Structure formats: C-alpha cells, structure tokens
Amino acid sequence: MRLRPWVPGALLLAAAALTLAVRLHGSPWPSELWLVHRVQELPAQPWLDVARWINRVGGPAIQLPLVGGVILALAMARLVAEGAVLLWAELLRLLTEPLKEFVGGARPGFGVRVVEHATGYGFPSGHATAATVLGLALAWVAARHIRSTAWRTLAVGACLLWAVAAGWARVLVGAHWPVDVLGGWLWGAAFVAVALLVVLPLASTRGGRAAGGRAR
C-alpha cells in the first residue's frame, strides 16, 4: 500500500500539536527537570563552550543571513524547487512567535543551572525550530542531488546532527525545557513537510508543461 504524500505532514502536525497541548498544561513536567539535570551533569568545559557557539550560530543574527545565502545559492545552481521549499518553510516558521504568545510557556528558572538568560516565552524553541527547518531542507537537497552514497550519508547526517545539537545546546545552557525543544523539532519538521507538499506539485506541473512545450 503506497503512503499518500500528505500523511507524513499530517502526522508531524499532530505530534507538534501534542507537544503544544502538553505545554499548555504547565511546565516543567517532573521528567523534564530530571532530563535537564542529566544533560547539565556534563563537565562545564568544553561542552558549555560548544553549546554557546551553537547558540550563537543558530541565533537570528547569523541564521537569517545564512538562510538567505543558501536560498540564493540554490537559485544560482538552478535548484529552484529546492530553494522554494526552504523559502516556504522559512515563511511558515514565522508562526513560531504567535505560537509562543499563545502558549506563554515559562523558561527554566529555579532548580536549573541557567547560564544563558533568554527573553520571551519558551515554547517552542526558536533555535530548535530554525535549525530543524534549515537542517531538514538541506538534508532533503543532499539526498536528492549527491550521487555518492558515502558523501550523501555524511551530508544528510551532518544536517540532522545540526538540528539535534541546536536543541541540546538550548537545554544545556538552561534556556529551554526539553518539551520546548521537542516542540521546536516537530514544528520545524512539520513546516518543511508542508512546504514540500506545496512546492513539489507546482514544480512537477511546471516541469511537465515545459517538457510538453519542448516536445511540440
């Protein structure tokens, strides 16, 4: 039985909505506090320096120009559909701020080592969402266009690792609860899935028309 294209997107949206419902019931859950303590048991050096570097690179000051550069590079390489998927996903990512305002999730405080005092609400993690959108979009591009199995696996793995590392870094510095990060991962993945559902049928239709025009 062939899986319909919209099914993965629907499942991701449902899972993302579940994390939203969990956070609406308050924070933190006991298991979250336990998990934060386990993550923060890592030696302060060098892991804290690594986490700070990841947070800095994943922040808006670097993330936004980076995404713009990637979209421009894809367009220059004539990978229009790939660039459009990333652009659509980034536009959908603008929903992160309304989600934060709607949920009003508190950030870690008492009982957690907070070394980076972030502002605003916590759910979903903006860093985790942004890293997931960029990482998944680039992983999809790599899977489509890198012919070497070894290099393709390396590229996809690096893109996914970046998304995971971005979430881990936010927990390590005490900026987010684990459910905030999980929500960021799931909402980011859902945004990419929706972007694929929007862009790929349009690209396929245009490609078919262009082929038909050349045939005549």
Sequence and secondary structure as in RCSB ss.txt:
>XXXX:A:sequence
MRLRPWVPGALLLAAAALTLAVRLHGSPWPSELWLVHRVQELPAQPWLDVARWINRVGGPAIQLPLVGGVILALA
MARLVAEGAVLLWAELLRLLTEPLKEFVGGARPGFGVRVVEHATGYGFPSGHATAATVLGLALAWVAARHIRSTA
WRTLAVGACLLWAVAAGWARVLVGAHWPVDVLGGWLWGAAFVAVALLVVLPLASTRGGRAAGGRAR
>XXXX:A:secstr
    THHHHHHHHHHHHHHHHHHHT S  HHHHHHHHHHTTS HHHHHHHHHHHHHHTSHHHHHHHHHHHHHHHH
HTT HHHHHHHHHHHHHGGGHHHHHHHH      TTS  SS   S  SS HHHHHHHHHHHHHHHHHHHH   HH
HHHHHHHHHHHHHHHHHHHHHHTTSS HHHHHHHHHHHHHHHHHHHHHHHHHHHHHHHHHHHHHH 
